[in-house]
Amino acid sequence: MKQLPIIFKREFTSFFATPLAYVFLLIFLVLSSVFTFYMGGFYESGQANLNPFFNFHPWLYLFLVPALAMRMWAEERKSGTIELLMTLPITRFESVVGKFLAAWVFAGIALLLTFPMVLTVNYLGSPDNGAIVTGYIGSWLLAGAYLSVGACMSALAKNQVIAFIMTVSLCFLFVVSGFSLVLDVFNGWAPQWLLDTVASFSFLTRFQAISKGVIDVRDLLYFLSFIVAWLLATAVVIDLKKAD
């Protein structure tokens, strides 16, 4: 992992070489505010907490994070720089992890820029700041899960738009897998263990538990193992594409 910091720096600075970073930050901050204070019923609830803020994150990330991830490998292939990257003295996993961490840190910065909301709820009342901290942790892990899927789809697709659509579709399935509407499809013919397995893959169920201040090691392990699994899949896809 000696070359990891170099890959990370290269990818992180590339975000700010184009308007993408600034557009992403602006849209994320504006939509977060709109969803929290207007659509989330923040003032109507009469409670000083950030539940309306975190409740929209799975749906907000569903479109914003794939837009951030779609360029990871598809852009390299389009510009022809992927051949140069493959010839550098770095391991495949170093390049995959470096690119992912750069995007994940950038997503974390976007999340941290929402700190005025924390100041607002503390000014208006006495919120549970511990739950707010866990909510931010859960949101960052959720963004990482979306990014890991997006990285794999970007490596798989030659076109950024196709990578975006594939990422949105897959992440949507992981979000709604715990919904009763989805589980009803299996109910009646599938065994209970299969229902529980499908429900356990839901991003929404695990994120909601963390955002409410309940940190379960199983939820943390789920997100971390999910990220690692998709990054490994990304490395495999890149090797297969190289062999073509």
C-alpha atoms as one frame of an Amber mdcrd trajectory, in Angstrom:
protein
   0.000   0.000   0.000   2.982   2.345  -0.437   1.487   3.996  -3.518  -1.960
   4.451  -1.972  -1.390   8.078  -0.804  -0.213   9.022  -4.314  -3.333   7.557
  -5.944  -5.507   9.192  -3.293  -3.956  12.628  -3.852  -4.226  12.309  -7.635
  -7.889  11.391  -7.498  -8.860  13.848  -4.773  -7.304  16.833  -6.543  -8.950
  15.770  -9.803 -12.367  16.469  -8.296 -11.505  20.150  -7.999  -9.940  20.346
 -11.458 -13.457  20.464 -12.922 -16.699  22.172 -11.806 -18.031  18.749 -10.713
 -16.926  19.142  -7.091 -18.447  22.578  -6.658 -21.687  21.632  -8.398 -21.981
  18.522  -6.244 -21.369  20.468  -3.031 -23.850  23.178  -3.978 -26.610  20.747
  -4.950 -26.042  18.590  -1.870 -26.153  21.528   0.548 -29.170  23.145  -1.096
 -31.188  19.927  -1.296 -30.252  18.978   2.271 -31.596  22.301   3.516 -34.759
  22.121   1.410 -35.543  18.551   2.452 -34.863  19.259   6.131 -36.576  22.584
   6.698 -39.369  22.496   4.134 -40.221  18.943   3.098 -39.111  17.305   6.358
 -41.396  19.363   8.582 -38.549  20.507  10.826 -40.392  23.480  12.305 -43.769
  21.739  12.458 -42.372  18.867  14.541 -41.507  21.189  17.425 -38.476  19.057
  18.270 -34.817  20.095  18.120 -33.261  17.133  16.313 -31.887  16.284  12.899
 -34.140  13.337  12.138 -35.688  15.145   9.125 -32.151  15.786   7.852 -30.984
  12.182   8.044 -34.270  10.640   6.882 -33.750  11.950   3.361 -30.129  10.862
   2.979 -30.777   7.395   1.500 -32.885   9.009  -1.236 -30.623  12.029  -1.701
 -27.560   9.788  -2.070 -29.425   7.571  -4.515 -28.871  10.122  -7.284 -26.012
  12.319  -6.084 -23.471   9.655  -5.084 -23.768   7.630  -8.331 -23.087  10.899
 -10.181 -19.913  11.216  -8.136 -18.875   7.600  -8.686 -19.673   7.179 -12.384
 -16.453   8.889 -13.505 -14.057   6.751 -11.415 -13.147   4.196 -14.066 -15.400
   5.040 -17.018 -13.588   8.370 -17.432 -10.209   6.627 -17.319 -11.316   4.260
 -20.070 -12.833   7.061 -22.153  -9.721   9.244 -21.972  -7.387   6.283 -22.519
  -5.456   6.886 -19.293  -6.467   3.525 -17.846  -3.758   1.809 -19.911  -1.169
   4.126 -18.406  -2.541   3.527 -14.910  -2.317  -0.234 -15.392   1.373   0.017
 -16.297   2.348   1.916 -13.152   4.105   0.000 -10.336   0.970  -0.232  -8.203
  -1.264  -3.122  -7.311  -4.784  -3.292  -8.656  -6.245  -3.041  -5.184  -4.160
   0.070  -4.431  -5.665   1.873  -7.399  -9.186   0.730  -6.519  -8.894   1.704
  -2.848  -7.159   5.001  -3.659  -9.902   6.086  -6.027 -12.622   4.999  -3.624
 -11.090   6.733  -0.596 -10.708   9.982  -2.537 -14.405   9.976  -3.432 -15.405
   8.869   0.077 -13.394  11.635   1.744 -14.907  14.146  -0.664 -18.388  12.906
   0.263 -17.395  13.257   3.923 -16.374  16.876   3.338 -19.758  17.572   1.748
 -21.394  16.051   4.811 -19.289  18.100   7.231 -20.252  21.302   5.443 -23.783
  20.811   6.782 -22.521  21.654  10.311 -24.650  24.858  10.428 -27.642  22.566
  10.872 -26.070  21.177  14.036 -25.538  24.710  15.304 -29.146  25.555  14.425
 -30.725  22.718  16.401 -28.462  23.436  19.379 -29.528  27.083  19.248 -33.208
  26.170  19.081 -33.153  23.534  21.804 -31.198  20.803  23.560 -30.813  17.954
  21.062 -29.168  14.602  21.672 -25.780  15.420  20.147 -24.679  11.820  20.561
 -27.456  10.728  18.206 -26.441  13.469  15.784 -22.833  12.219  15.752 -23.935
   8.632  15.111 -26.251   9.936  12.403 -23.302  11.540  10.644 -21.274   8.334
  10.990 -24.126   6.290   9.566 -24.601   8.747   6.710 -20.918   8.575   5.786
 -20.993   4.769   5.839 -24.108   4.868   3.678 -22.340   7.130   1.183 -19.425
   4.686   1.164 -21.748   1.808   0.356 -23.234   3.708  -2.577 -19.747   4.672
  -3.788 -18.461   1.100  -3.655 -21.315  -0.055  -5.891 -20.721   2.925  -8.164
 -17.017   2.123  -8.448 -17.779  -1.408  -9.617 -20.394  -0.235 -12.119 -18.010
   2.429 -13.438 -15.374  -0.256 -13.996 -17.925  -2.461 -15.708 -19.421   0.142
 -18.034 -17.694   2.026 -20.821 -20.072   4.968 -20.574 -20.575   7.184 -17.524
 -24.321   7.477 -18.094 -24.701   3.706 -18.191 -22.608   3.424 -15.020 -24.874
   6.001 -13.363 -28.073   4.178 -14.307 -26.714   0.782 -13.211 -25.569   2.209
  -9.865 -28.899   3.920  -9.182 -30.801   0.726 -10.026 -28.674  -1.533  -7.815
 -28.599   0.886  -4.877 -32.370   1.322  -5.126 -32.781  -2.429  -4.729 -30.581
  -2.393  -1.626 -32.576   0.500  -0.183 -36.036  -1.025  -0.638 -35.115  -4.650
   0.117 -36.467  -4.244   3.648 -39.807  -2.769   2.574 -42.917  -4.847   3.222
 -43.921  -4.277  -0.403 -40.791  -6.155  -1.515 -40.993  -8.830   1.166 -44.618
  -9.550   0.228 -43.334 -10.846  -3.113 -41.529 -13.641  -1.240 -44.142 -14.084
   1.471 -46.235 -17.220   1.171 -43.791 -19.315  -0.811 -40.328 -18.465   0.534
 -39.023 -19.705   3.904 -38.652 -17.218   6.748 -34.851 -17.346   6.652 -34.931
 -16.111   3.056 -37.221 -13.217   4.041 -34.884 -12.299   6.884 -31.876 -12.489
   4.563 -33.457 -10.192   1.970 -34.507  -7.721   4.674 -31.022  -7.757   6.228
 -29.541  -6.285   3.029 -31.602  -3.118   3.336 -29.531   0.067   3.552 -32.526
   1.906   4.939 -33.149  -0.389   7.912 -29.533  -0.373   9.064 -29.017   3.339
   8.470 -32.158   4.322  10.366 -30.984   2.375  13.403 -27.608   4.167  13.428
 -29.128   7.605  12.749 -31.319   7.215  15.825 -28.256   6.761  18.030 -28.267
   2.968  18.186 -24.843   1.713  17.146 -24.979  -2.015  16.582 -21.698  -3.691
  15.686 -23.589  -5.817  13.172 -24.713  -2.703  11.280 -21.167  -1.312  11.209
 -19.775  -4.654  10.042 -22.477  -4.836   7.391 -21.510  -1.519   5.805 -17.762
  -2.140   6.069 -17.957  -5.688   4.687 -20.317  -4.473   1.958 -17.798  -1.818
   0.905 -14.872  -4.255   0.923 -16.818  -6.854  -1.077 -17.711  -4.382  -3.823
 -14.165  -3.014  -3.962 -12.865  -6.550  -4.418 -15.443  -7.036  -7.158 -14.201
  -3.819  -8.777 -10.621  -5.132  -8.799 -11.801  -8.388 -10.393 -13.769  -6.513
 -13.071 -10.739  -4.362 -13.933  -8.560  -7.472 -14.295 -11.176  -9.086 -16.536
 -11.441  -5.936 -18.659  -7.670  -5.842 -18.964  -7.661  -9.407 -20.256 -10.172
  -8.549 -22.985
